[in-house]
């Protein structure tokens, strides 16, 4: 029988939740790396026992962990993230220029085809790659050489490269997103990058429609239709049908179009999930009601999903890397909160169940569908 | 042998006890202790001092014999009780919330 493994990164360690394909009974392992911040964990699509984890601490820096047995044991691998060539500068909060300085790994994206290849999105924003299972890392410097780097500025969480989408139909194409620089695409195997932010509007910028500077919180796509992108921006939920060349807003009837996560159903490319948050100053659900909103038509028309979720006095947040879907049928949807809950739905969002209720604040959630 | 006390997070990372010993020829300096520690536990490289600059990480402190040695040059020779093993060299995560 198939199974599901949920990888949860939290402020104080990593946790692994497992169930069989019914997704009714869950076990929890952990904490792994207790007391350390685990920004992200993700398994290789080609070898589910290969899992990478970003372990970091404001005190002691960055560590990368790798497991080759599904998270039973871990090995600390390479943690040297050195920017290539001239370091350059980016904009600081106060408008001054600061040199790029590595702080932490926000996101690890294993290759779709090679278990030893993994990409890392880091703060200050850059993209790194390892071809030896995380033992050594090399910057893919074309992104920072885009030319707009001096105009990039940190969002509230830092100048972080938090999203990496690989195109399963084209190994030369990938998408990344940075807070607060925007979204970028490569079409030549990571050598050069284009800003793909036309159609975005951000009123906190001197030019609201600038080429870069937009605080993109997350982008997502369906593997079968990689050129259709969905974006949760600082404000606005957006859609692109041309691989990011142009975007249009699909916030529609959402109660707030501010939020962090966005994801796409495993089997229905037009079914999209978001978790609206009150505002950029109030990082909790509108009205204290935790609701996932689902569109079955690719945006604009959204329905609230609340069955099983707290509908009063709930003031948690759902961070940008903290939603994922499994590939079972019906599709499972999972998200974690800053209150330490992980909610799961085994029916595409119809009914939610807390599969962990008292973890540290959840930073990231990934799901592996196991054979 | 020099006794070194590690903070919890580094103990966890190095999979070791709270206190470890390192063999450092006299007179032991801060730099020599850190180098011996990193040789014995390579996973600790970059966690106590910055991997590129070699500078002490800002939220890591060094204490010994009730003295704060955090701001001392790495070439500082440690007090005799540390040299003799009577007192440990303490690596401490600064109290900074979290």
Interface residues (C-beta under 8 A of the other chain):
Chain A: X33 X34 X35 X36 X57 X58 X59 X60 X61 X62 X63 X76 X79 X80 X82
Chain B: X7 X8 X9 X10 X12 X13 X43 X46 X47 X48 X50 X51 X52 X57 X59 X60 X93 X94 X96 X98
